[in-house]
């Protein structure tokens, strides 16, 4: 479990610099155009939306993997007990 936690923390730390550059070229052009005209609320909302869409699949996969791991951990003693009873 400690190894899994270390790997997850490492991957999150590795991806943090990438979150700043999560905009596509079209979005970046639109934001620069709006910021030059004094509108900054669109830029903040667009950045948050892009990061939200970027992170959601990873969170979903992590939750599924965690639940799968927990279920496998709970079922492990039952398997070993049944294999001992069979002889």
PDB file with one MODEL, atoms N, CA, C and O in Angstrom:
MODEL        1
ATOM      1  N   UNK A   1       0.822  -1.189   0.000  1.00  0.00           N
ATOM      2  CA  UNK A   1       0.000   0.000   0.000  1.00  0.00           C
ATOM      3  C   UNK A   1       0.868   1.257   0.000  1.00  0.00           C
ATOM      4  O   UNK A   1       0.525   2.252  -0.637  1.00  0.00           O
ATOM      5  N   UNK A   2       1.980   1.210   0.706  1.00  0.00           N
ATOM      6  CA  UNK A   2       2.860   2.378   0.735  1.00  0.00           C
ATOM      7  C   UNK A   2       3.453   2.639  -0.642  1.00  0.00           C
ATOM      8  O   UNK A   2       3.631   3.790  -1.041  1.00  0.00           O
ATOM      9  N   UNK A   3       3.756   1.571  -1.363  1.00  0.00           N
ATOM     10  CA  UNK A   3       4.329   1.733  -2.702  1.00  0.00           C
ATOM     11  C   UNK A   3       3.311   2.376  -3.643  1.00  0.00           C
ATOM     12  O   UNK A   3       3.658   3.246  -4.441  1.00  0.00           O
ATOM     13  N   UNK A   4       2.054   1.942  -3.543  1.00  0.00           N
ATOM     14  CA  UNK A   4       0.998   2.513  -4.376  1.00  0.00           C
ATOM     15  C   UNK A   4       0.827   3.999  -4.074  1.00  0.00           C
ATOM     16  O   UNK A   4       0.675   4.807  -4.990  1.00  0.00           O
ATOM     17  N   UNK A   5       0.851   4.355  -2.816  1.00  0.00           N
ATOM     18  CA  UNK A   5       0.725   5.760  -2.433  1.00  0.00           C
ATOM     19  C   UNK A   5       1.887   6.578  -2.974  1.00  0.00           C
ATOM     20  O   UNK A   5       1.696   7.695  -3.454  1.00  0.00           O
ATOM     21  N   UNK A   6       3.073   6.032  -2.900  1.00  0.00           N
ATOM     22  CA  UNK A   6       4.242   6.740  -3.427  1.00  0.00           C
ATOM     23  C   UNK A   6       4.139   6.948  -4.931  1.00  0.00           C
ATOM     24  O   UNK A   6       4.483   8.015  -5.440  1.00  0.00           O
ATOM     25  N   UNK A   7       3.666   5.932  -5.639  1.00  0.00           N
ATOM     26  CA  UNK A   7       3.526   6.042  -7.092  1.00  0.00           C
ATOM     27  C   UNK A   7       2.488   7.100  -7.443  1.00  0.00           C
ATOM     28  O   UNK A   7       2.703   7.902  -8.351  1.00  0.00           O
ATOM     29  N   UNK A   8       1.369   7.107  -6.733  1.00  0.00           N
ATOM     30  CA  UNK A   8       0.315   8.087  -7.012  1.00  0.00           C
ATOM     31  C   UNK A   8       0.809   9.505  -6.732  1.00  0.00           C
ATOM     32  O   UNK A   8       0.577  10.411  -7.533  1.00  0.00           O
ATOM     33  N   UNK A   9       1.478   9.701  -5.616  1.00  0.00           N
ATOM     34  CA  UNK A   9       2.008  11.031  -5.288  1.00  0.00           C
ATOM     35  C   UNK A   9       3.045  11.463  -6.323  1.00  0.00           C
ATOM     36  O   UNK A   9       3.078  12.628  -6.719  1.00  0.00           O
ATOM     37  N   UNK A  10       3.885  10.536  -6.758  1.00  0.00           N
ATOM     38  CA  UNK A  10       4.889  10.853  -7.774  1.00  0.00           C
ATOM     39  C   UNK A  10       4.229  11.272  -9.087  1.00  0.00           C
ATOM     40  O   UNK A  10       4.647  12.250  -9.707  1.00  0.00           O
ATOM     41  N   UNK A  11       3.202  10.538  -9.513  1.00  0.00           N
ATOM     42  CA  UNK A  11       2.535  10.869 -10.774  1.00  0.00           C
ATOM     43  C   UNK A  11       1.805  12.207 -10.691  1.00  0.00           C
ATOM     44  O   UNK A  11       1.797  12.971 -11.657  1.00  0.00           O
ATOM     45  N   UNK A  12       1.201  12.490  -9.557  1.00  0.00           N
ATOM     46  CA  UNK A  12       0.541  13.789  -9.393  1.00  0.00           C
ATOM     47  C   UNK A  12       1.576  14.907  -9.423  1.00  0.00           C
ATOM     48  O   UNK A  12       1.368  15.932 -10.072  1.00  0.00           O
ATOM     49  N   UNK A  13       2.685  14.712  -8.727  1.00  0.00           N
ATOM     50  CA  UNK A  13       3.751  15.712  -8.737  1.00  0.00           C
ATOM     51  C   UNK A  13       4.343  15.914 -10.112  1.00  0.00           C
ATOM     52  O   UNK A  13       4.716  17.027 -10.482  1.00  0.00           O
ATOM     53  N   UNK A  14       4.427  14.829 -10.872  1.00  0.00           N
ATOM     54  CA  UNK A  14       4.968  14.907 -12.223  1.00  0.00           C
ATOM     55  C   UNK A  14       4.032  15.666 -13.154  1.00  0.00           C
ATOM     56  O   UNK A  14       4.487  16.351 -14.070  1.00  0.00           O
ATOM     57  N   UNK A  15       2.726  15.549 -12.925  1.00  0.00           N
ATOM     58  CA  UNK A  15       1.768  16.184 -13.825  1.00  0.00           C
ATOM     59  C   UNK A  15       1.457  17.633 -13.456  1.00  0.00           C
ATOM     60  O   UNK A  15       0.845  18.334 -14.262  1.00  0.00           O
ATOM     61  N   UNK A  16       1.845  18.107 -12.293  1.00  0.00           N
ATOM     62  CA  UNK A  16       1.523  19.482 -11.897  1.00  0.00           C
ATOM     63  C   UNK A  16       2.050  20.541 -12.860  1.00  0.00           C
ATOM     64  O   UNK A  16       1.307  21.472 -13.172  1.00  0.00           O
ATOM     65  N   UNK A  17       3.291  20.455 -13.351  1.00  0.00           N
ATOM     66  CA  UNK A  17       3.730  21.474 -14.311  1.00  0.00           C
ATOM     67  C   UNK A  17       2.920  21.452 -15.606  1.00  0.00           C
ATOM     68  O   UNK A  17       2.805  22.476 -16.280  1.00  0.00           O
ATOM     69  N   UNK A  18       2.363  20.302 -15.954  1.00  0.00           N
ATOM     70  CA  UNK A  18       1.594  20.205 -17.188  1.00  0.00           C
ATOM     71  C   UNK A  18       0.240  20.885 -17.079  1.00  0.00           C
ATOM     72  O   UNK A  18      -0.339  21.260 -18.099  1.00  0.00           O
ATOM     73  N   UNK A  19      -0.278  21.052 -15.872  1.00  0.00           N
ATOM     74  CA  UNK A  19      -1.593  21.658 -15.706  1.00  0.00           C
ATOM     75  C   UNK A  19      -1.607  23.117 -16.151  1.00  0.00           C
ATOM     76  O   UNK A  19      -2.659  23.627 -16.536  1.00  0.00           O
ATOM     77  N   UNK A  20      -0.483  23.788 -16.109  1.00  0.00           N
ATOM     78  CA  UNK A  20      -0.414  25.183 -16.534  1.00  0.00           C
ATOM     79  C   UNK A  20      -0.549  25.336 -18.041  1.00  0.00           C
ATOM     80  O   UNK A  20      -0.969  26.391 -18.516  1.00  0.00           O
ATOM     81  N   UNK A  21      -0.203  24.311 -18.794  1.00  0.00           N
ATOM     82  CA  UNK A  21      -0.220  24.378 -20.252  1.00  0.00           C
ATOM     83  C   UNK A  21      -1.314  23.496 -20.838  1.00  0.00           C
ATOM     84  O   UNK A  21      -1.121  22.886 -21.889  1.00  0.00           O
ATOM     85  N   UNK A  22      -2.456  23.425 -20.170  1.00  0.00           N
ATOM     86  CA  UNK A  22      -3.507  22.513 -20.585  1.00  0.00           C
ATOM     87  C   UNK A  22      -4.424  23.102 -21.657  1.00  0.00           C
ATOM     88  O   UNK A  22      -5.391  22.449 -22.048  1.00  0.00           O
ATOM     89  N   UNK A  23      -4.158  24.291 -22.135  1.00  0.00           N
ATOM     90  CA  UNK A  23      -5.035  24.915 -23.112  1.00  0.00           C
ATOM     91  C   UNK A  23      -4.632  24.560 -24.535  1.00  0.00           C
ATOM     92  O   UNK A  23      -3.450  24.434 -24.855  1.00  0.00           O
ATOM     93  N   UNK A  24      -5.639  24.404 -25.373  1.00  0.00           N
ATOM     94  CA  UNK A  24      -5.356  24.228 -26.791  1.00  0.00           C
ATOM     95  C   UNK A  24      -5.066  25.605 -27.404  1.00  0.00           C
ATOM     96  O   UNK A  24      -5.243  26.633 -26.750  1.00  0.00           O
ATOM     97  N   UNK A  25      -4.634  25.609 -28.629  1.00  0.00           N
ATOM     98  CA  UNK A  25      -4.245  26.863 -29.289  1.00  0.00           C
ATOM     99  C   UNK A  25      -5.451  27.786 -29.477  1.00  0.00           C
ATOM    100  O   UNK A  25      -5.341  28.995 -29.271  1.00  0.00           O
ATOM    101  N   UNK A  26      -6.583  27.233 -29.862  1.00  0.00           N
ATOM    102  CA  UNK A  26      -7.781  28.054 -30.072  1.00  0.00           C
ATOM    103  C   UNK A  26      -8.244  28.696 -28.763  1.00  0.00           C
ATOM    104  O   UNK A  26      -8.604  29.873 -28.733  1.00  0.00           O
ATOM    105  N   UNK A  27      -8.230  27.914 -27.688  1.00  0.00           N
ATOM    106  CA  UNK A  27      -8.650  28.453 -26.386  1.00  0.00           C
ATOM    107  C   UNK A  27      -7.684  29.528 -25.914  1.00  0.00           C
ATOM    108  O   UNK A  27      -8.100  30.566 -25.400  1.00  0.00           O
ATOM    109  N   UNK A  28      -6.408  29.276 -26.089  1.00  0.00           N
ATOM    110  CA  UNK A  28      -5.402  30.245 -25.652  1.00  0.00           C
ATOM    111  C   UNK A  28      -5.564  31.562 -26.421  1.00  0.00           C
ATOM    112  O   UNK A  28      -5.449  32.638 -25.833  1.00  0.00           O
ATOM    113  N   UNK A  29      -5.828  31.486 -27.715  1.00  0.00           N
ATOM    114  CA  UNK A  29      -6.018  32.694 -28.525  1.00  0.00           C
ATOM    115  C   UNK A  29      -7.234  33.477 -28.047  1.00  0.00           C
ATOM    116  O   UNK A  29      -7.186  34.703 -27.949  1.00  0.00           O
ATOM    117  N   UNK A  30      -8.319  32.776 -27.751  1.00  0.00           N
ATOM    118  CA  UNK A  30      -9.532  33.430 -27.264  1.00  0.00           C
ATOM    119  C   UNK A  30      -9.292  34.112 -25.918  1.00  0.00           C
ATOM    120  O   UNK A  30      -9.755  35.228 -25.685  1.00  0.00           O
ATOM    121  N   UNK A  31      -8.565  33.431 -25.041  1.00  0.00           N
ATOM    122  CA  UNK A  31      -8.279  34.001 -23.720  1.00  0.00           C
ATOM    123  C   UNK A  31      -7.392  35.232 -23.846  1.00  0.00           C
ATOM    124  O   UNK A  31      -7.646  36.247 -23.196  1.00  0.00           O
ATOM    125  N   UNK A  32      -6.363  35.155 -24.668  1.00  0.00           N
ATOM    126  CA  UNK A  32      -5.468  36.305 -24.854  1.00  0.00           C
ATOM    127  C   UNK A  32      -6.247  37.483 -25.425  1.00  0.00           C
ATOM    128  O   UNK A  32      -6.026  38.623 -25.016  1.00  0.00           O
ATOM    129  N   UNK A  33      -7.148  37.228 -26.357  1.00  0.00           N
ATOM    130  CA  UNK A  33      -7.961  38.285 -26.951  1.00  0.00           C
ATOM    131  C   UNK A  33      -8.853  38.934 -25.894  1.00  0.00           C
ATOM    132  O   UNK A  33      -8.960  40.160 -25.843  1.00  0.00           O
ATOM    133  N   UNK A  34      -9.491  38.125 -25.052  1.00  0.00           N
ATOM    134  CA  UNK A  34     -10.377  38.677 -24.022  1.00  0.00           C
ATOM    135  C   UNK A  34      -9.601  39.404 -22.931  1.00  0.00           C
ATOM    136  O   UNK A  34     -10.044  40.446 -22.448  1.00  0.00           O
ATOM    137  N   UNK A  35      -8.454  38.869 -22.538  1.00  0.00           N
ATOM    138  CA  UNK A  35      -7.654  39.516 -21.495  1.00  0.00           C
ATOM    139  C   UNK A  35      -7.130  40.854 -21.990  1.00  0.00           C
ATOM    140  O   UNK A  35      -7.050  41.809 -21.217  1.00  0.00           O
ATOM    141  N   UNK A  36      -6.771  40.939 -23.268  1.00  0.00           N
ATOM    142  CA  UNK A  36      -6.278  42.212 -23.800  1.00  0.00           C
ATOM    143  C   UNK A  36      -7.375  43.276 -23.824  1.00  0.00           C
ATOM    144  O   UNK A  36      -7.086  44.472 -23.818  1.00  0.00           O
ATOM    145  N   UNK A  37      -8.642  42.833 -23.851  1.00  0.00           N
ATOM    146  CA  UNK A  37      -9.763  43.773 -23.798  1.00  0.00           C
ATOM    147  C   UNK A  37     -10.265  43.990 -22.369  1.00  0.00           C
ATOM    148  O   UNK A  37     -11.253  44.695 -22.164  1.00  0.00           O
ATOM    149  N   UNK A  38      -9.600  43.396 -21.386  1.00  0.00           N
ATOM    150  CA  UNK A  38      -9.944  43.648 -19.982  1.00  0.00           C
ATOM    151  C   UNK A  38     -10.854  42.618 -19.338  1.00  0.00           C
ATOM    152  O   UNK A  38     -11.202  42.778 -18.168  1.00  0.00           O
ATOM    153  N   UNK A  39     -11.253  41.581 -20.036  1.00  0.00           N
ATOM    154  CA  UNK A  39     -12.123  40.555 -19.456  1.00  0.00           C
ATOM    155  C   UNK A  39     -11.269  39.393 -18.941  1.00  0.00           C
ATOM    156  O   UNK A  39     -10.699  38.639 -19.730  1.00  0.00           O
ATOM    157  N   UNK A  40     -11.184  39.254 -17.627  1.00  0.00           N
ATOM    158  CA  UNK A  40     -10.361  38.179 -17.063  1.00  0.00           C
ATOM    159  C   UNK A  40     -11.193  37.023 -16.519  1.00  0.00           C
ATOM    160  O   UNK A  40     -10.644  35.959 -16.234  1.00  0.00           O
ATOM    161  N   UNK A  41     -12.496  37.205 -16.370  1.00  0.00           N
ATOM    162  CA  UNK A  41     -13.324  36.134 -15.803  1.00  0.00           C
ATOM    163  C   UNK A  41     -13.412  34.937 -16.750  1.00  0.00           C
ATOM    164  O   UNK A  41     -13.467  33.794 -16.294  1.00  0.00           O
ATOM    165  N   UNK A  42     -13.425  35.181 -18.044  1.00  0.00           N
ATOM    166  CA  UNK A  42     -13.482  34.083 -19.007  1.00  0.00           C
ATOM    167  C   UNK A  42     -12.222  33.234 -18.940  1.00  0.00           C
ATOM    168  O   UNK A  42     -12.294  32.010 -19.044  1.00  0.00           O
ATOM    169  N   UNK A  43     -11.091  33.861 -18.771  1.00  0.00           N
ATOM    170  CA  UNK A  43      -9.826  33.125 -18.715  1.00  0.00           C
ATOM    171  C   UNK A  43      -9.789  32.201 -17.511  1.00  0.00           C
ATOM    172  O   UNK A  43      -9.384  31.045 -17.633  1.00  0.00           O
ATOM    173  N   UNK A  44     -10.199  32.687 -16.361  1.00  0.00           N
ATOM    174  CA  UNK A  44     -10.184  31.863 -15.150  1.00  0.00           C
ATOM    175  C   UNK A  44     -11.164  30.702 -15.275  1.00  0.00           C
ATOM    176  O   UNK A  44     -10.837  29.576 -14.900  1.00  0.00           O
ATOM    177  N   UNK A  45     -12.342  30.959 -15.788  1.00  0.00           N
ATOM    178  CA  UNK A  45     -13.335  29.896 -15.954  1.00  0.00           C
ATOM    179  C   UNK A  45     -12.917  28.863 -16.977  1.00  0.00           C
ATOM    180  O   UNK A  45     -13.141  27.668 -16.783  1.00  0.00           O
ATOM    181  N   UNK A  46     -12.319  29.305 -18.049  1.00  0.00           N
ATOM    182  CA  UNK A  46     -11.868  28.386 -19.092  1.00  0.00           C
ATOM    183  C   UNK A  46     -10.738  27.501 -18.586  1.00  0.00           C
ATOM    184  O   UNK A  46     -10.726  26.299 -18.849  1.00  0.00           O
ATOM    185  N   UNK A  47      -9.792  28.084 -17.864  1.00  0.00           N
ATOM    186  CA  UNK A  47      -8.701  27.290 -17.301  1.00  0.00           C
ATOM    187  C   UNK A  47      -9.228  26.248 -16.323  1.00  0.00           C
ATOM    188  O   UNK A  47      -8.791  25.097 -16.353  1.00  0.00           O
ATOM    189  N   UNK A  48     -10.162  26.635 -15.458  1.00  0.00           N
ATOM    190  CA  UNK A  48     -10.728  25.690 -14.498  1.00  0.00           C
ATOM    191  C   UNK A  48     -11.472  24.565 -15.218  1.00  0.00           C
ATOM    192  O   UNK A  48     -11.358  23.403 -14.827  1.00  0.00           O
ATOM    193  N   UNK A  49     -12.221  24.891 -16.250  1.00  0.00           N
ATOM    194  CA  UNK A  49     -12.954  23.876 -17.006  1.00  0.00           C
ATOM    195  C   UNK A  49     -12.034  22.886 -17.698  1.00  0.00           C
ATOM    196  O   UNK A  49     -12.308  21.686 -17.714  1.00  0.00           O
ATOM    197  N   UNK A  50     -10.958  23.376 -18.263  1.00  0.00           N
ATOM    198  CA  UNK A  50     -10.002  22.501 -18.941  1.00  0.00           C
ATOM    199  C   UNK A  50      -9.338  21.564 -17.940  1.00  0.00           C
ATOM    200  O   UNK A  50      -9.198  20.369 -18.202  1.00  0.00           O
ATOM    201  N   UNK A  51      -8.931  22.098 -16.804  1.00  0.00           N
ATOM    202  CA  UNK A  51      -8.286  21.268 -15.780  1.00  0.00           C
ATOM    203  C   UNK A  51      -9.283  20.257 -15.232  1.00  0.00           C
ATOM    204  O   UNK A  51      -8.921  19.105 -14.993  1.00  0.00           O
ATOM    205  N   UNK A  52     -10.526  20.662 -15.030  1.00  0.00           N
ATOM    206  CA  UNK A  52     -11.573  19.760 -14.533  1.00  0.00           C
ATOM    207  C   UNK A  52     -11.767  18.596 -15.499  1.00  0.00           C
ATOM    208  O   UNK A  52     -11.820  17.441 -15.074  1.00  0.00           O
ATOM    209  N   UNK A  53     -11.872  18.885 -16.778  1.00  0.00           N
ATOM    210  CA  UNK A  53     -12.041  17.822 -17.773  1.00  0.00           C
ATOM    211  C   UNK A  53     -10.802  16.948 -17.888  1.00  0.00           C
ATOM    212  O   UNK A  53     -10.910  15.760 -18.193  1.00  0.00           O
ATOM    213  N   UNK A  54      -9.640  17.513 -17.651  1.00  0.00           N
ATOM    214  CA  UNK A  54      -8.387  16.773 -17.728  1.00  0.00           C
ATOM    215  C   UNK A  54      -8.249  15.788 -16.574  1.00  0.00           C
ATOM    216  O   UNK A  54      -7.738  14.684 -16.766  1.00  0.00           O
ATOM    217  N   UNK A  55      -8.693  16.167 -15.384  1.00  0.00           N
ATOM    218  CA  UNK A  55      -8.470  15.364 -14.185  1.00  0.00           C
ATOM    219  C   UNK A  55      -9.544  14.298 -13.973  1.00  0.00           C
ATOM    220  O   UNK A  55      -9.247  13.251 -13.399  1.00  0.00           O
ATOM    221  N   UNK A  56     -10.761  14.523 -14.409  1.00  0.00           N
ATOM    222  CA  UNK A  56     -11.863  13.609 -14.113  1.00  0.00           C
ATOM    223  C   UNK A  56     -11.620  12.153 -14.543  1.00  0.00           C
ATOM    224  O   UNK A  56     -11.904  11.259 -13.746  1.00  0.00           O
ATOM    225  N   UNK A  57     -11.118  11.861 -15.737  1.00  0.00           N
ATOM    226  CA  UNK A  57     -10.881  10.449 -16.080  1.00  0.00           C
ATOM    227  C   UNK A  57      -9.869   9.780 -15.159  1.00  0.00           C
ATOM    228  O   UNK A  57     -10.014   8.602 -14.830  1.00  0.00           O
ATOM    229  N   UNK A  58      -8.856  10.514 -14.743  1.00  0.00           N
ATOM    230  CA  UNK A  58      -7.858   9.936 -13.841  1.00  0.00           C
ATOM    231  C   UNK A  58      -8.451   9.645 -12.467  1.00  0.00           C
ATOM    232  O   UNK A  58      -8.114   8.635 -11.849  1.00  0.00           O
ATOM    233  N   UNK A  59      -9.319  10.506 -11.993  1.00  0.00           N
ATOM    234  CA  UNK A  59      -9.973  10.267 -10.708  1.00  0.00           C
ATOM    235  C   UNK A  59     -10.891   9.054 -10.811  1.00  0.00           C
ATOM    236  O   UNK A  59     -10.916   8.220  -9.906  1.00  0.00           O
ATOM    237  N   UNK A  60     -11.645   8.949 -11.904  1.00  0.00           N
ATOM    238  CA  UNK A  60     -12.540   7.803 -12.078  1.00  0.00           C
ATOM    239  C   UNK A  60     -11.760   6.494 -12.134  1.00  0.00           C
ATOM    240  O   UNK A  60     -12.148   5.515 -11.496  1.00  0.00           O
ATOM    241  N   UNK A  61     -10.679   6.466 -12.880  1.00  0.00           N
ATOM    242  CA  UNK A  61      -9.859   5.252 -12.977  1.00  0.00           C
ATOM    243  C   UNK A  61      -9.237   4.926 -11.624  1.00  0.00           C
ATOM    244  O   UNK A  61      -9.147   3.755 -11.256  1.00  0.00           O
ATOM    245  N   UNK A  62      -8.813   5.927 -10.889  1.00  0.00           N
ATOM    246  CA  UNK A  62      -8.223   5.695  -9.568  1.00  0.00           C
ATOM    247  C   UNK A  62      -9.240   5.111  -8.597  1.00  0.00           C
ATOM    248  O   UNK A  62      -8.910   4.209  -7.826  1.00  0.00           O
ATOM    249  N   UNK A  63     -10.468   5.611  -8.622  1.00  0.00           N
ATOM    250  CA  UNK A  63     -11.512   5.081  -7.737  1.00  0.00           C
ATOM    251  C   UNK A  63     -11.826   3.636  -8.090  1.00  0.00           C
ATOM    252  O   UNK A  63     -11.959   2.798  -7.198  1.00  0.00           O
ATOM    253  N   UNK A  64     -11.948   3.334  -9.375  1.00  0.00           N
ATOM    254  CA  UNK A  64     -12.215   1.959  -9.800  1.00  0.00           C
ATOM    255  C   UNK A  64     -11.077   1.037  -9.386  1.00  0.00           C
ATOM    256  O   UNK A  64     -11.321  -0.065  -8.895  1.00  0.00           O
ATOM    257  N   UNK A  65      -9.844   1.472  -9.577  1.00  0.00           N
ATOM    258  CA  UNK A  65      -8.691   0.648  -9.191  1.00  0.00           C
ATOM    259  C   UNK A  65      -8.654   0.435  -7.680  1.00  0.00           C
ATOM    260  O   UNK A  65      -8.341  -0.664  -7.221  1.00  0.00           O
ATOM    261  N   UNK A  66      -8.966   1.462  -6.909  1.00  0.00           N
ATOM    262  CA  UNK A  66      -8.973   1.335  -5.453  1.00  0.00           C
ATOM    263  C   UNK A  66     -10.038   0.343  -4.998  1.00  0.00           C
ATOM    264  O   UNK A  66      -9.769  -0.519  -4.162  1.00  0.00           O
ATOM    265  N   UNK A  67     -11.252   0.463  -5.551  1.00  0.00           N
ATOM    266  CA  UNK A  67     -12.320  -0.463  -5.166  1.00  0.00           C
ATOM    267  C   UNK A  67     -11.995  -1.888  -5.580  1.00  0.00           C
ATOM    268  O   UNK A  67     -12.283  -2.828  -4.839  1.00  0.00           O
ATOM    269  N   UNK A  68     -11.403  -2.059  -6.743  1.00  0.00           N
ATOM    270  CA  UNK A  68     -11.004  -3.382  -7.212  1.00  0.00           C
ATOM    271  C   UNK A  68      -9.943  -3.972  -6.283  1.00  0.00           C
ATOM    272  O   UNK A  68     -10.010  -5.150  -5.932  1.00  0.00           O
ATOM    273  N   UNK A  69      -8.978  -3.165  -5.890  1.00  0.00           N
ATOM    274  CA  UNK A  69      -7.923  -3.613  -4.987  1.00  0.00           C
ATOM    275  C   UNK A  69      -8.504  -4.016  -3.638  1.00  0.00           C
ATOM    276  O   UNK A  69      -8.130  -5.051  -3.086  1.00  0.00           O
ATOM    277  N   UNK A  70      -9.425  -3.198  -3.096  1.00  0.00           N
ATOM    278  CA  UNK A  70     -10.042  -3.518  -1.812  1.00  0.00           C
ATOM    279  C   UNK A  70     -10.829  -4.822  -1.882  1.00  0.00           C
ATOM    280  O   UNK A  70     -10.763  -5.639  -0.964  1.00  0.00           O
ATOM    281  N   UNK A  71     -11.575  -5.017  -2.972  1.00  0.00           N
ATOM    282  CA  UNK A  71     -12.362  -6.239  -3.119  1.00  0.00           C
ATOM    283  C   UNK A  71     -11.443  -7.451  -3.241  1.00  0.00           C
ATOM    284  O   UNK A  71     -11.729  -8.501  -2.665  1.00  0.00           O
ATOM    285  N   UNK A  72     -10.359  -7.322  -3.973  1.00  0.00           N
ATOM    286  CA  UNK A  72      -9.408  -8.427  -4.114  1.00  0.00           C
ATOM    287  C   UNK A  72      -8.743  -8.731  -2.775  1.00  0.00           C
ATOM    288  O   UNK A  72      -8.474  -9.891  -2.466  1.00  0.00           O
ATOM    289  N   UNK A  73      -8.483  -7.712  -1.994  1.00  0.00           N
ATOM    290  CA  UNK A  73      -7.856  -7.892  -0.682  1.00  0.00           C
ATOM    291  C   UNK A  73      -8.810  -8.606   0.275  1.00  0.00           C
ATOM    292  O   UNK A  73      -8.377  -9.445   1.065  1.00  0.00           O
ATOM    293  N   UNK A  74     -10.108  -8.281   0.212  1.00  0.00           N
ATOM    294  CA  UNK A  74     -11.101  -8.921   1.080  1.00  0.00           C
ATOM    295  C   UNK A  74     -11.309 -10.371   0.672  1.00  0.00           C
ATOM    296  O   UNK A  74     -11.452 -11.232   1.540  1.00  0.00           O
ATOM    297  N   UNK A  75     -11.330 -10.665  -0.616  1.00  0.00           N
ATOM    298  CA  UNK A  75     -11.580 -12.021  -1.100  1.00  0.00           C
ATOM    299  C   UNK A  75     -10.358 -12.922  -1.004  1.00  0.00           C
ATOM    300  O   UNK A  75     -10.493 -14.140  -1.113  1.00  0.00           O
ATOM    301  N   UNK A  76      -9.199 -12.376  -0.807  1.00  0.00           N
ATOM    302  CA  UNK A  76      -7.971 -13.175  -0.771  1.00  0.00           C
ATOM    303  C   UNK A  76      -7.968 -14.218   0.347  1.00  0.00           C
ATOM    304  O   UNK A  76      -7.637 -15.371   0.070  1.00  0.00           O
ATOM    305  N   UNK A  77      -8.316 -13.883   1.598  1.00  0.00           N
ATOM    306  CA  UNK A  77      -8.319 -14.915   2.639  1.00  0.00           C
ATOM    307  C   UNK A  77      -9.341 -16.020   2.376  1.00  0.00           C
ATOM    308  O   UNK A  77      -9.091 -17.173   2.727  1.00  0.00           O
ATOM    309  N   UNK A  78     -10.470 -15.705   1.776  1.00  0.00           N
ATOM    310  CA  UNK A  78     -11.475 -16.721   1.467  1.00  0.00           C
ATOM    311  C   UNK A  78     -10.930 -17.727   0.468  1.00  0.00           C
ATOM    312  O   UNK A  78     -11.173 -18.925   0.611  1.00  0.00           O
ATOM    313  N   UNK A  79     -10.206 -17.274  -0.531  1.00  0.00           N
ATOM    314  CA  UNK A  79      -9.634 -18.177  -1.523  1.00  0.00           C
ATOM    315  C   UNK A  79      -8.603 -19.099  -0.892  1.00  0.00           C
ATOM    316  O   UNK A  79      -8.587 -20.300  -1.164  1.00  0.00           O
ATOM    317  N   UNK A  80      -7.754 -18.547  -0.062  1.00  0.00           N
ATOM    318  CA  UNK A  80      -6.709 -19.367   0.534  1.00  0.00           C
ATOM    319  C   UNK A  80      -7.304 -20.379   1.506  1.00  0.00           C
ATOM    320  O   UNK A  80      -6.777 -21.485   1.619  1.00  0.00           O
ATOM    321  N   UNK A  81      -8.380 -20.044   2.212  1.00  0.00           N
ATOM    322  CA  UNK A  81      -9.031 -20.964   3.124  1.00  0.00           C
ATOM    323  C   UNK A  81      -9.696 -22.094   2.358  1.00  0.00           C
ATOM    324  O   UNK A  81      -9.594 -23.256   2.751  1.00  0.00           O
ATOM    325  N   UNK A  82     -10.380 -21.759   1.260  1.00  0.00           N
ATOM    326  CA  UNK A  82     -11.038 -22.804   0.474  1.00  0.00           C
ATOM    327  C   UNK A  82     -10.024 -23.723  -0.189  1.00  0.00           C
ATOM    328  O   UNK A  82     -10.285 -24.916  -0.342  1.00  0.00           O
ATOM    329  N   UNK A  83      -8.882 -23.196  -0.582  1.00  0.00           N
ATOM    330  CA  UNK A  83      -7.862 -24.059  -1.183  1.00  0.00           C
ATOM    331  C   UNK A  83      -7.245 -24.977  -0.135  1.00  0.00           C
ATOM    332  O   UNK A  83      -6.837 -26.092  -0.458  1.00  0.00           O
ATOM    333  N   UNK A  84      -7.171 -24.527   1.115  1.00  0.00           N
ATOM    334  CA  UNK A  84      -6.654 -25.390   2.183  1.00  0.00           C
ATOM    335  C   UNK A  84      -7.640 -26.498   2.518  1.00  0.00           C
ATOM    336  O   UNK A  84      -7.227 -27.608   2.855  1.00  0.00           O
ATOM    337  N   UNK A  85      -8.923 -26.219   2.432  1.00  0.00           N
ATOM    338  CA  UNK A  85      -9.923 -27.233   2.752  1.00  0.00           C
ATOM    339  C   UNK A  85      -9.986 -28.325   1.694  1.00  0.00           C
ATOM    340  O   UNK A  85     -10.277 -29.478   2.013  1.00  0.00           O
ATOM    341  N   UNK A  86      -9.721 -27.983   0.454  1.00  0.00           N
ATOM    342  CA  UNK A  86      -9.738 -28.974  -0.624  1.00  0.00           C
ATOM    343  C   UNK A  86      -8.587 -29.959  -0.478  1.00  0.00           C
ATOM    344  O   UNK A  86      -8.685 -31.108  -0.908  1.00  0.00           O
ATOM    345  N   UNK A  87      -7.542 -29.522   0.104  1.00  0.00           N
ATOM    346  CA  UNK A  87      -6.430 -30.422   0.387  1.00  0.00           C
ATOM    347  C   UNK A  87      -5.408 -30.344  -0.635  1.00  0.00           C
ATOM    348  O   UNK A  87      -4.396 -31.041  -0.550  1.00  0.00           O
TER     349      UNK A  87
ENDMDL
END
